[in-house]
Amino acid sequence: MWPGARQRRAPVAAMLPHGAVDRRERWANNLRARHPLGDIHTFAGFDQVRAWEEEFLPVEDLEKYEASVGHQPARQGQRGPA
């Protein structure tokens, strides 16, 4: 991808043919479901780190996740993103 393209997502997406964004999203979801590296964050162990934090850190230290964006491992008693 071009340098800085993530910061210019909307203009880049506007240049794509109609439906290309949806096709890319379906492709990415399919990759995540079928390939171990499709979900690189889980593959790297972030879910396990989150479980350790929930087990050993005080609740106030976990509040940082309430407003965070990006990879959100499933919380205890909750289902993660499909």
C-alpha positions as CSV (number, residue, x, y, z in Angstrom):
1,M,0.0,0.0,0.0
2,W,1.1,3.6,-0.5
3,P,2.8,5.4,2.4
4,G,0.1,7.3,4.4
5,A,-2.8,5.6,2.7
6,R,-4.3,4.7,6.0
7,Q,-4.6,8.4,6.8
8,R,-6.2,9.1,3.5
9,R,-8.7,6.2,3.5
10,A,-11.7,8.1,2.4
11,P,-10.1,9.7,-0.8
12,V,-8.5,6.3,-1.6
13,A,-11.8,4.5,-1.2
14,A,-13.5,7.1,-3.3
15,M,-11.2,6.3,-6.2
16,L,-12.0,2.6,-6.1
17,P,-14.6,1.1,-8.4
18,H,-18.1,0.7,-7.0
19,G,-18.3,-2.2,-4.6
20,A,-14.5,-2.7,-4.3
21,V,-14.5,-1.7,-0.6
22,D,-17.2,-4.3,0.1
23,R,-15.4,-7.0,-1.8
24,R,-12.2,-6.2,0.0
25,E,-14.0,-6.4,3.4
26,R,-15.5,-9.8,2.5
27,W,-12.0,-11.0,1.4
28,A,-10.5,-9.8,4.7
29,N,-13.2,-11.4,6.8
30,N,-12.8,-14.7,4.9
31,L,-9.0,-14.5,5.4
32,R,-9.4,-13.9,9.1
33,A,-11.7,-17.0,9.4
34,R,-9.5,-19.4,7.4
35,H,-5.9,-18.4,8.0
36,P,-3.9,-18.3,11.3
37,L,-2.3,-15.0,10.2
38,G,-5.6,-13.5,9.1
39,D,-6.1,-12.3,12.6
40,I,-2.5,-11.2,13.4
41,H,-3.4,-9.8,16.8
42,T,-4.7,-13.1,18.1
43,F,-1.9,-15.0,16.5
44,A,0.6,-12.7,18.3
45,G,-1.0,-13.5,21.6
46,F,-2.8,-10.2,22.4
47,D,-5.9,-12.2,23.6
48,Q,-3.7,-14.0,26.2
49,V,-2.1,-10.8,27.4
50,R,-5.7,-9.4,27.9
51,A,-6.6,-12.5,29.9
52,W,-3.6,-12.1,32.1
53,E,-4.4,-8.4,32.6
54,E,-8.0,-9.3,33.6
55,E,-6.7,-11.9,36.0
56,F,-3.9,-9.9,37.7
57,L,-4.5,-6.2,37.3
58,P,-7.0,-4.1,39.4
59,V,-10.2,-3.2,37.7
60,E,-9.2,0.5,37.5
61,D,-6.2,-0.4,35.3
62,L,-8.5,-2.1,32.8
63,E,-10.6,1.0,32.2
64,K,-8.1,2.0,29.5
65,Y,-9.9,-0.5,27.2
66,E,-13.3,1.2,27.5
67,A,-12.5,3.9,25.0
68,S,-9.8,2.1,23.0
69,V,-10.1,1.2,19.3
70,G,-8.5,-1.5,17.3
71,H,-8.2,-5.1,18.3
72,Q,-10.6,-5.9,21.1
73,P,-10.2,-9.5,22.4
74,A,-13.3,-11.0,23.8
75,R,-13.9,-10.1,27.4
76,Q,-14.9,-12.6,30.0
77,G,-18.6,-13.4,29.5
78,Q,-18.7,-11.5,26.2
79,R,-18.4,-12.6,22.6
80,G,-15.7,-11.0,20.5
81,P,-16.0,-9.8,17.0
82,A,-16.8,-12.4,14.4
